[in-house]
Structure formats: structure tokens, C-alpha cells
Amino acid sequence: MELLPVISGKRLTLDHFPDPLCAFVYRNWGIVGTDVMAAVIGATEEKVAQLGLEMGLRSCRADERWLKYGYLTVIRSNWHLIDYSQLCMLLNWDDEKLAFVIKEEDFFGEKLGGFKPDTGKLEWHAFDRSSLPEIKRITEAFYGKLPPETAAPFDFAPVFEKAAADRRSGAGRYSSARSAPGEGISSSAGSAARERSSSSAGKNLIERIVYPYCALYGDTFMEDLGFSFPDCLLEAYRSAGITGIWCQAVLYKLAPFPFEPSLSEGWEERLANMRALTERLARYGLKLWLYLNEPRSMPKSFFEKNPDLKGEEGADDACLCTSVPAVRKYLYDAAATVAEAVPLLGGFFTIVASENRTNCFSKSIGGVTSCPRCRMRSRSAVMAEVNEALYEGAASRNPAIRLIAWDWGMDLETALEFTEKLPRSVAVMGVSEQDMRKNIAGIETRVIDYSISVVGPGDFAKKVWARAKQTGHQAFAKLQLNNSWECSFVPFLPAFRQIYTHIKRLGELEIDGMFLSWTLGGFPSLSMKLIAPMFQEEITPPLRSLYARIFPEESLDTVEKACGLFSDAFDSFPFDLEVLYKGPQNFGPSCLLFSKPSGFDATMVGYPYDDLAHWRGRFPADVFEDQFRKLSEIWELGLKALEALPAKLLAENAALRELYDSAEAAFCHFRSSYLQIRFIGLRDGLEKGQGDKAETAEIAEFAENAENTEIAEMAEIAEEEASLALRLASVQRRNPCIGYESSNHYFYHTGMLAEKYLNAKIMKDLTSGNA
């Protein structure tokens, strides 16, 4: 595998530090030791420690968990500071592992921008240290205002244990779909689920599958399975009625790859680990599902030895053509190997239209491919054939194995044709809210997926599910229960009205199962507890009665009011796929302020930078700004309602604390997003105005007064941004789930929020001085 290209001369300026050495030490303080930092930049440990102290950083205690479980955060923090060789030294990896992580960890290369900035090698050198006393003063002020840390990053186990205990304590109020540990849905129950009518009877048989909250995404079955799948998390899932978990898998890592066997090194160990995991899952009534995106494309050099396998070509790679019998045999044999080695495996689910480059139609534009074999066939036939090979291979070793074919990336006509061509034993999954439309402040938006603010199900999914049922398939719905890329930084979003409405509507349809999360959204949350009775009771309970099963009676009026306001607020979210992927809302107060345009484009759930043009998607800048203003202002009203509860009740009740933490963190993010949008608009307006010449003294005076007013507002924004960074850090210090998402690790930690506090305070001083 190759690393991303380095773009010559492309560098990010960090004006709040006098030198990149300061940024490097500040960002890695407490992540790795001073000895590691010193080795990376060619300094002595004493020099590194001294620089940290001069910037107000407290004693450096390295936490090895960052390199084991938070390496994506470490890479993002250092991407603009050091070169590849130094990154590998910092992580204690080789180039091959770094390249694998960048390519296979849920499109991490795209999150980084698709290229490496030209940092050069960062080496210890002399620099102007005159600003360090001011940095020290601001940094010490930040840390001095923080409350004690009662929950460190990655300390998820106590949270999971509490969630499991809470679910058990509430078990008497409603029956559990999984009544005893190890008791899975029997084959007869599964048959009943397939045969039941669209009535609510038998709703408890609907499967509910999530991504494990903290599972490492890349080479999952060679990593720390104790961290990825702790027993306390599995117990929390069982108690909440979850029936399965899913993990990403690369097939050539799980079975022999006949065309280049070296790629499969360690496959036996991975399968042994997977088998042990499924046996452990069975004790909690859970099944494991593998997400397959196959067959994976190969670099063009691979086809020099295997020219007969080459199909559709990309810029740097090409497909293994599935119209070639040898490729289909590989899929069949590999699936058979996995199914035989892991007899308790629940099954597979696939995406064959986009995501990674796989079959020759997977990335085709307009359903056309350049592959000479596949272009003579229909897109739906080729994609159905991939699923057929995988299913039949697995079923040849384990007749109970199941496969779910997801129509993600298909247009409606192709999805319907694809459904008809699949083997009848293969289930069909659709994004519930796909193609939903909504008018937001006069702008019509359209959903592809990842929406809580736009409530499904939509006609696209309903038509596919209807066709599936007509042709003998099971139907699965994909949705986001806890959060989405609208708000992935919290373990769950308390917009309960939208969530309740979506689940209620799905309960009225003939659905056999639901995937309740992508890599984000797997926390065993209040949302899971909230909806659980909706699957057990024949008549859907009112939302108020569901609150009553979770929260103390004396808090119900307040909770209902607050959560109603949160739902009202979230209705204002400016939904657009570009906003979801490139907007600032997932990084919130950790996003830096730039006094001048950074020159960098926002990346997919990676770096927002200051790229307002891409943040706003289809929305005009003024509408985009106003929607986040309304969202944050109404959300704050809900938060204030919760704050009116008796302090003792709020402090002692776990459910209320869980609700308040998520709500407060969400407010910090949404308010910060509005402030950053406003700041960039003011900044860019000033830059444009500075190029204009006033024709008269009166106009010049008016322009100067307006400019001073705008600069003063920018200073106020910077000050509020600093306060939000401090507030968010305070929440995170008591709740380790704030800011974490499994395929991104931590979006931020205390040190990063300290840097934003420093950045904002310096920005305030700059703007105040200019004013």
C-alpha cells in the first residue's frame, strides 16, 4: 500500500504558536512521553520538558492508551506538524501499518484530505520565545478553571456497567426480547418473524443490530478484543434488547487470497479470535455480523501478474472483475472458510454500489462500466451475483448463515431490479430516510442517509421493502438511533420526539430487522432504553409513558419540556450531506479560529478548517448562519429547563445526569458552530472591504465605524468560543463518552480544548487591539 502524496508548499499556519515546535509539544503533552517527543524532533528530553513548562503545561504523564485506542486522534493532531517518518516514530509503527490504517480505517485518508501537507521534517531549533509567557498565562488559566477529572479518556467500562445495571433495574417494567443470557432467537422464532403480518404482534422479534461503541475499526480481530468488546458493554446491549453487533471485515484478511497469498497473513488467528468472540457473544444472546465490501480493488501493479482478473480501472487501482469465474470462486471459497471456522456467526451484510471500489459497477457513473466483460451485463445482475457467491459459499458450510444486501448507493430502479435478482434467502436493507425531502428556511433539502432531523421512513425505502416482500425476501431498515453525522460527538442526541416518531412509523410496516447505527451511534444509551418497550408492547406507548420508565416521577414535566425543546431546536438543523460531512458541528469548540483564510478545504468528517463555502452545502451563508443560531438558542432553553431541576436530584439520578451531559455537550457544539460561521462571515467581509476605496470622507468614516463594530463582534465571538472550550472540557472530564466516535476516536481531548482556549484568547486580543 502507498501513503498519500505530499503536496509541495501546502502548509497550515498556526498563529497562536510562535513555532511549530510549540504546537508539537503542546499537542502531544500527556499523550506520549517527553522522551518520545524528544526522539521524534531530535531534542533532549530536558529541552522538551522545559518548553512544556514554559507554555504552562503541567507534568507530562504519558497515557499509552492513546497509541493503542486513540491513534487516529494522534495522527490528526500531528498531520500538519511532522512528516511520515516522524509520524511512524511517534506511533511506533512502520510505513506499511500507517498506510493500511489510512486506507482501511473507514476512509481515514479522505478524512485527512487525500494528501499530506508539506511539513518537512520538524527538528529542534532556536526560535523567538518572547510570546511564551503569555501562552503560559492563558494555559494556566484554562487548567486552573477546570474541575477535577473524574473520568479519564477511554474509561468506558464504568459507564457500560452503569448502563447495564440501569437496564436490569428497569426490567420489571417491560419484558425483554432476550429473556435470558445466551438465549438467542430460535430458528422457529426466526421463521415466525419472516412470516408475520404487518401488525404489531411479534414486534419483539425484530432484530436490532448496532456497531460496538468502542470497537477498533481497522484490523478488528487482531486488535485488543477486550477493549473493543468488553463484557459490560455486551451485557448492556442484551439488557436493552439489542440482538446483534456488526464489524467491518476485509475478506482477504480472513481467508486465503489465492492471487497473492501474502496479503492473508494471519487469517487463521483472526478467525480463531472471531470464533472466541462469537462464543462469548452467545452468552449475551448476541450475534456477530460482518460488513463486507467485496471484492476489494487492487493496485494496478497487482494486475501485471494477474491480467485476466482486471476489470473497471480507477486512477491507481482496478477491480477484480466478478464476471471472471475465478473471482467468484474466491468469494465463494472465502465466505465458506469464514462460515466453517466461525459456526456461531450471524451472517454478513454487504454494500456493492460504491463505498470502496469493488465490482466493476461499484463506482460506475450512470450505470456504465469500461470493463469489456461487465459492460455487456446489467448493473443489477453483476451486483446481485456478488451477493449470491458470498451467500452460497457461506451457506455451503453453515445453512443457518444469513446475508443482508444493502441497496446503499443505488437509484430506485436499480435497487428494485437488484432485489428481484437476489437469492430469496438473502435479505434486503434500505436506508429508512432515503430520499426524504424537507423545506428548511425556503431551501429544499434531500436525504441520502444519516438523518435524525429529517424523520423517515421515505417512499424510496418503502418501495424497496415492498418489492422485497413481494419476492420472498426479508426487509431490514437502516437508521441512526443515537446520533448521526449531524451530531456524532455525543453518545446520544436527546431529540427524542424525532427518534420516537421514526421507530413508531417503522413499527407500522412489515420490517424484520433494523440496523440502528453505523460506526457512530452504538452507545447503550437512554435512547435504546426509551424505544425498547416499543418492540415488546402490542400498542405503541405514548412518549410520556416511556419517559416515566426512565426518569424520576418528580422530573417528568421538566424532562418532557426540555426534550420537547431539544426536538424543536433540532428541527432547525440545516440538513445537507455536505453539511454533515464537512461542517464544523462534529468538532465544535475544538475547531480553531483563523485570522486569515487557511487556504485548506474542509474534509469528510476530518478537518473543518474555516471552509464556510463547503460547510454550508446548498444553503446560502445567511440562511446557514441563522439556522445554527436558532438551533443553539432553542437548545439552550431546553438546557436551562433541566438546570431548573433540584440540584440534588440532578446530581443523584444517573439517567438525568446522562441526559444533561449529552445535552450540554451538544449545546457547546451547536453554539460554537454558529459562532464560527458568524466569525468567518465577518472576517471575510472585512478582508473584502479592505480592498475597496471610499470615494468621500463621509463614506470612509461610515466604513471605519462599521469595521470597528464588526471587529468588536469578532472579539466577543472569540471570548465566547474560549468559554465554550472550557465548558466542554469540563463536561468531558466527568464523562469520557463526550467527543468520542469509534471510527474517528476522540474528536478532541482536554489538551486540544486548551489549545482552542489559547487560540481564542489570542484571537480576542488581536481583534481587540485592531479595534
N, C-alpha and C positions, 0 to 999 in steps of 0.2 A: 504494500500500500504506500501511496505517496502522500506527503504532507502538503498542506495548502500552499500556494505560491506566495512569495513575499513581493509586495508591490513597492518598488523603489520610491523613496521620498515621501511615502504616505505615513504620517505620524500624527499622534494626538497630543495637543498641548494641554498641560495641566497647570494653570496659572496660580493655583493655590499652594503649589510647592515650588521652591526655588530651583530644584533639580530633580531629575528622575530618580536619583539615588534615594531621596527623601520619600518619594512615593513608594518605592520598592520596600523600604524598611517599614514604613507606616502600614502598608497593606499586608505584610507577611508577619507582623508582630503578633505573637501568640498563636500563629498558625504553624510555623516551623521555628526551630531554634535559631539563636543568633549565630551558631556555628554553621548551620546550613546556609543561611543568608550570606555569611562571610565567604563561604566556599564558592557560591554562585557568582558573586561580584568581585572576587579576588581581593578581599579585605581581611583584616584581622577581626576576630570576634570582638575584641575590645572596641575597635572603631565603630562597629555596627551597634553595639550596646550603647556607646556614648551618643551616637546620633539619635537613637531612640529616646534616650533620656533628655536630650536637648529639645526634642519635639514634644515632650510632656507625656511620653508613653511610659506606663508602669512596668514593673518587672516582667520580662518575657518568659512565659511558661508555655512551651510548645504543646499542642494537643495533637497527638498522632492520628486522631480520628479524622482530621481534615484531609489527610492524604489517602486514607482508606475509604471514607464515605463522602467526602466533600471536595473531591479533586476537580470537579467541574467548576466549582466556585473559585478554587485556587487558580485554575487556568484562566478564567475570565479576568480575575484580578490582575494577572501578570501579562496578559496578552499584548498590552500596549507598552510594556516596560522592558522585556527581555527577549532574547532570540530563542530559537528552538533548542539549541544545545543547552542553554541555561534553564529553560523550562524542564527539560528532561532531568537535569541535575537537581532542580528543586523538588521534582516529583519522585525522584529515584526510579525513573523509567528509562527504557531505550526508545529510539525513534519509532520502532515498529509498534510498540504499545501505544504511544502517543497518536500515531496515525490511525490505529484501529479505533481508539476512543473518539477521535474527531470524526471519523467516518460513520461509525456504527451506533454511537450513543444518541439516538433519536435526533439525527440531523444536526449534531453539535457543530459541524463545520459551517452550516448555514447560519446558526446562531452566532458564530464568531465573525460572520461577514463574508465567508468564502475566500478569504485571503489573510495573510499575516502582515500586520503593519511592519514597516521598516524601522525597527527599533535599534538595529545594530546590536553589538554586544555591550551590555551595561557593565562598566568596570569602575572600581573605586577611583575617585579623583577629587581634587580640590574644587570647591565651589563657594559662592558667596553665602555665608551663613547668617547674614545680618537680620533676616526675617525669622529665624528660628525662635527667638524669644516670644514673638507674637504668636507663632504656631503653638508654642508650649502653653502660653496663657489660655488660648482658646481650647486646646485639647484637654488641659487640666480642668477647665470649667465644665466641659461636657461630662467627663468621667466623674467629676465631683457632684454633679446633679443626678447621676443615675442611682436608682435603688439597688440594693444588693442583688446579686444574681442567685436566684433560687432554682433555676433550671438551665443547665448548660446546653449548647447545641448538641444535637443527636441524642439527648436524654429522653427518648420517646417511650421507653418501657413503662415508667410510672404512669404516663398518660394513657397508654393502652390498657394497663391493668385497671385503672380507674374506670375507663370506658366499659371494660368487660364486667366489672363489679356493678356499675350502674345498670347495665342491661340485665344482669341477673336479678338485681333487686326489683326491677320492674316486670319480671317475667309473669308475676301473678296477675297483672292487669290485662295481658293478652297472651294468647298461645303462641309458641314459637313454631315456625315452619320446620325447624330442625330440632325435634324434641329432645334428642339426647346426643352426646358426643359420639361421633363415629357413625351416626345414623344418617346415611345419605338417601337421596330419592331412589327408591327401588325401580327395577325395570317395569313393574306393573304400574307404579305411580307415574313413571315417565310416559308410559303408553296412555295413561289416563289424561295426562297433560296434553298429549298430541290430539286426543280425541274429543276433549271437552268443547263445549259450545262457547259462545262469546259472553255468556252470563258470568256473574262474579263468582259463582260456585267453583271451587277449585283454584282460586287465585293464589292460594298458598303454594301451589306447585310451580308458579312462575319462577324461573331461575333468576338469580341476581348475582352478577359477576362484577368484580372490581379489580383494579390494579393494586397490588400490595403497597401500602402507603410509602414505605421506605425501601422498597426493593431496588437494588442496583440494576441499572438497565442494560449495560453492555454485555459482558460475558457472565450472565447472571449465575449460572450453575457452576462456575469456577471461583466465584467470589464468596464472601462471608455470608453463608445462608442463615446463620444465627441472627445477623443484623437484618437481613432482608425479610426474613420470615419468622420473627420471634413468636413464641407460643402465646404470649399475652395478646398479640395482635390477632392471631388466629382465633383465640377464644372470644375476643371482642366481635369478630366477624360472625362467628357461629351464633352468638347471642343476639346479634342484630338481624339475623335471618339471611345473611349472605350465604350463597351456596357454592361459590367458586371464585378463584383468583386467576388472573392471566399474567403471563410474562412473555416478553419478546424472545424469539429464538432465531438463530441463523442455522439453516438445515445442515450446511456442510461442517458446522461445528459439533453436530450431534450424531452424525453418521458418516461413514467413509465417503469421500468425494472421489469418484473413480477417475476423474480427469486430471486432478492434481492432489494426490493423497496428503501431501504435507499440510494443506490447509485444514485438515481434520484432526490434527494432532490434539490428543487429549479427549477425543469424543467419548471413549469408554468411561472415563472419570466423570464427565458431565452427566452421562446417562445414569451412572450409579448414584450420583448426588441427587439427580432428579427423582429417581425411584425412591430414595430415602425420604425425600421431601413429600412425595405423594402419600407415602405410608403415614407420615406424621400428619398431613392434612386430613387424612381419613378419620383420624381420631376426633376431628372437629366437624365432621360432616362436610368437608370442603373438597372440591375437585380442582385440579390444575388444568388450565387451558394454555396452549402455546399459540402465540401470534406469529404467523408465517407470512413472509413477503418474498415469494419464491418463483422461479429460481433466481438467486442474486446474480446481477451482472458481473462481468469480469473485465479487468483491464485489457486493452487491445493486444498487449504482449502475450496474454494467455492464448489468443487465437492463432498465434504463429505456429503453435504445436497442435491446435485443435481447430483448423479452419472449417471443418464440416459442421461445427456446432454454432457458428456465429450467425446471429440474427440481426435485428434492428441495432444500428450503431448510434452511440452518443458521441460527445466530444472526445471523451477519454476512455470510454468503455463500450461494451456491446452486450447484447442479451445472449443468453443460452437459449437458442430457438427451441420452443416446445413442440414445434411441428417435426422435430427430429426425434425418432423413436428412442435414441439413446438418452436424450434429456428427460423424456417422460419416464423412462425406466429408472433413471436416477431418482426422480421424485418419488416414484412408487417404492423403490427399494429403501430409500432413506426414511420415508414415513413408516414403512414396515419395521425397520430396525428400531425406531423410537417406540412404536406401539408394543413391540415384543419385549423390549427392555424395561418398559415402564407400564405394567399392566393396569395400574390404577389411574393412569392419565385420563382426564375427562375428554380431551379432544384437542382440535386445532380450530383457529379461525384465521381467515385469510383476507388480505387485500390484494387484488390482482389488477386494479386500474389505478396506477400512479403510486404514490409513496416512493419507494425505491424503484429504480429501473429493474424490471423482472422479465415478463414475457414481452414479445415483440410489439404488442399493442398497449403495454402498460403506460407508456409516455407518449402515445401517438396523438397527433393533432388532428382533430376531425375524424378520428377513427381510421386513419390511413397509416400504413407502415411501409418502410422501404425494404423490409425483408422479402426476398423473392418467393419464399415458401408461404409465409403467412399472409401476404397481400392478396393471395388467391382465396383466402378464407374470411369468414366474418369475425369481427372482434369478439362478439359474444361467444362464438364457438371455441375460439382459442382460450379465452379466459375460463370458460366452463371446463375445458379439458384439463387445465392445470389443477382445478379442484378435484376433478374425477380421479386423476392419477394419485393425488395425495390421499384422498379418501379410500380408494380401493386398496392402495398399498397398506394403509393402517388397518383397515378392516380385515385384510387377509390374515393378520396376526391376532387381532382383537375385535371380534364382531360388535362389541359394545361401544367401540370408539365412535366419536361424533365429530362432525366438521360443520362449521358455520362459515358460509361465504358472504362476505360483506360487499355490498354494491358501491362502496365509497369511491368517488371519482367518476362514476358513470352518469350519463344522461339517462333520462327516464326510459326512452325507447330501448337503449342497450340493456338497462337494468331488467326490464321486463323480458327481453329475449334471453338474457343470461339466466334468469330464474327458470325459464322453461327448459333450458338445455342441461341444467344441473341434474345429477342423480337424485332421485326422490328422497333418499336418506340424508341428503345434505340440507341443512337449514339455511335460511336466507336472512341476513341482517340489514337493516336500513337505519340511517340517522333519523331519529324521530322528527326533529325540527327542520329537516332539509327542505329548502325552497320556500320556507315561510317568508312572508313579506310583512313589513311594518313601516308605517309612516312616522318618522321621528323629526319633529320640528319642520315639516314640509319636505323632508328628504325621504324617499322610499329606499329602504334597505332590504337586502335579501340574505337569507341564512344558508350557509353550506353546512356548518356544524358548530359545536362549542357555544351554544347559546343557552343561558338561563333567562336572560331578559326578554327574549322573544320565545314565547311558550308554544311548544308543539303539542301533538303531532301535526304534521302538514300533509297535504294531499299527495306529495311525491311518495313519502314512506307508506302511506295508507294504500296507495295503488299497488306498490310492490308487495306489501304484505298480503293484500287480497289475491294477487296473482300467485303468490307462494302457496296460499291455502288452496286455491283452485287446482293447483298442480301437485298437491300432496306434500308440500314442504312445511316444516316448522317455520315460524316467524319470530325473529328477535329484533328488539329495539335497542339502539344505541343512544344514550343521552348522558348529560352531565348532572349528577345529583348534587354533589357538594359544592363544586366550583367549576370554573371554565377559564379559558384564557382571558375572559373578561376580568377575572379576579382570582388567579391561581395562587396567590400569596398567602391566603388563609386556608385553614383546614376545611372550613365550610363557610358558605355565604348565607346569612340569615334572611334571605329573600324568600321566606317560607311559602308565601302565597303562590308565587310562580311555580315552585317545586311541587307543592300540593296539587295545583291545578293540572300540571303535566302528568303526574302519576295517576290522578283520577281519570283523566281522559284516556290514558293508555289502558287503564283497568276496564274500560268500556269496550275495548277491542279484543280480538282473539289473538293475544300475544302469548308466546310460550316462554320467553325469557327476555331479560334486559341486561345489557352491559351499562353499568351505572357510572363508569369513569373511563377515561383514557389514562395516561400515566399520572395525570393530575386528578384528584378527587377521590382517592382511596381511603381517606381517613375514616375511622369508625366513629362517626360524628352524631350530633343531635339530629341531623337531617335523616340519617339512617334509622335512628330510633323513632323519629317522627313518622316516617312512612310505613314502618313495619306493620302496624295494625291494618293498614290499607290492603295488605296482602292476605290477612287472616280473617277478616270480617266480611260477611256477605254484602252488607250495606256500608258504603264508604263513610267513615265517621266524619263529622264536621271538624274543621281545623281547630276550633276552640277546644274540642274534646281531646284532640291529640296533644295540644299544649298542656292540658290538665294531667296527662300521663307522664309528663316530663318535669314540669316546673311546680314549685310550691303553690298551694292554692291562693295564698295572700299576694302572690306576684302576678296572677293570671291577667288581670286587667292591664297592668303595666306592660307585660310581655306582649300581649295581643296588640296594644297600641304601638309599642316600639317596633315590633316585627312588621306591622302594617306600614309604618313609615319607611322601614328599610325596603320593603317591596315597592312602595310608591316611588321611592328615590331611584331604585334600580330600573324602574320602567323608563327612566330618562337616559339610560346608558346609550351612547351613540354607537350602536352595533354596526360593525362592518368588519370583514375578515382582515382588512389591512389594519384597522384599529386594534383588533385582538392580538395580531402578531407583532406589530411594530409600535404600538402606543406605549406611553410611559407607565400605565396603570399597574403592571406587574412588578415593577421595580420601585415605584412610588418615591418616597422621600430619599431613597439611596441614589437616585439619578442626580448627577452633578449639574450645576448651573454653569453655563459658558458665557463669558462676557462678549465673545465674538463667535460667529458661526464656526462650528468644529470642522466642517468640511466632510463629515462622515455620514453615510446613510444608515438609518435605523435597520437593524437586522431582526430576523424572525425570533421573537422571544429571547433576545440576546442582549443587544445594546440599543437602547432608545436614542442615545446621544441627545441632540437638540433638533431632530429632524421632523419638525412640525408638519412639513409638506407630506411626509409619508404617514405620520401618526394619524392624521385626520381622515385618511381614506377618501370616501366620496363626500364628506361633509365640508362645507365652507368653513373657513377658520373661525368666523364669529359664531356660527352655529355650534361647532365643535366645542369651543370655549364655554359657551352658555350651557350646553348640556352637562358638562362636568361641574359647572358652578351649581346648577340646580341639583344634580346628583349629590354633591357633597353637602349642600345646605340642608336638604331634606333628610339626608342620612344623619346629620348632626342632631337634628330634632329627635330622631329615634334613640340616638346615643344618650342624649340628655334625659329622655324619659327613663331609660334604665338607671341612670345615675341618681334619679329621684327615689329609687328603692332604698329601704333602710340599709345602712352600710353593713350592719351585722348579717342581714340576710344575704346580701350580695357577696360578702366575704365567705360565708359558710356553706352556701349551696353550690355544688360543683357544676350543675347544669347552667346556672346563672352566670357563673364565672366563665365557663366555656363560651357562652353566648356573648358576654361582654367583651372578652378578649378578641374574638373574631370581628365583632362589630367595631371596636376601637381601632384595630389594625386596618380594617377596610376603610374607615373614615380617613385615617392618615394617608393612605394611598390615593383615595379619590380626591381629597382636598389638595394634596401635593400635585396630582396630575393637572388639576385646574390651574394652580399657581404657576406651574412650569409653562403651560400653554400661554397663559397671560404674560409671563416674563419674556418669552421668546417673541411674542407679538409686539410687545413694547420695544424690546431690543432691536428687532429687525426694522421696526418703523423709524426708530431713531437713526439707524445706520442709513436708511434710505433718505431721510430728511436732511442728514448732514451733507448730502451731495447736492442739495437744492440751494440756490442763491435767492435771497429775499430781494425784491425789487424796490421796496420802500422801507424807511426806518420803522414805520408802524407795523408792517408785516414782520420785520425782523424781530421787533420787541415781542409781538404776539408769539412768534415761533419759539423764542427763547423761553418765555414763560411756560408755554406748553411743554417744551422739552424738559424744563426743570420739574414740572409736575409729574411727567412720566418717569423721570429718573428717580424722583422721590418714591413713586409707587414701586419701582423695581427694588429699591432698598427695603421697603416694607415687605415685599414678597420674599426677599432673601431672609429677612428676620423670621418670618413665619415658617419658611422652609426649615430653618435651623431648629425651631421649636418642634416641628413635626418629626424631624430626625431623632431628636431627644425623646419625644413621646413614644415613637415606635420602638426605639431601643429599649425603653422601659417595659413595654409590653413583651417584647421578645425575651427579656431577662427572666420573666416568670412563666413564659410559655414557649417551649422550644419548637413548636409546630409553626409558629408565625414566620413567614418568609421562606418556608421550605416547600419544595416540589421535587418529586423523585427524579425526573429527567433533567432537572436543572440544578439539583441540590439546593443550597441556600442562595436565594437571590441576593441576600445581604446578611451581614452579621454585625456585631457591635462595632468592630473596627471600621467597617465600611460606612456605618452611620455616623461614626465620629468624623470620618473624612468628609462626609456631606455637611456636617455641622461646621467644620472648619471652612469648607468651600463656601458655604452660605454666609458665614460671618465675614469672611474676607470680601465676598461679593458685595455685602451690605456696606462695608467700609469704602470700597471702591466707588459704588454708586453714590453714597452719601458725600464722599469727597468731591465727586464730579458735580453734584448738585450745588 
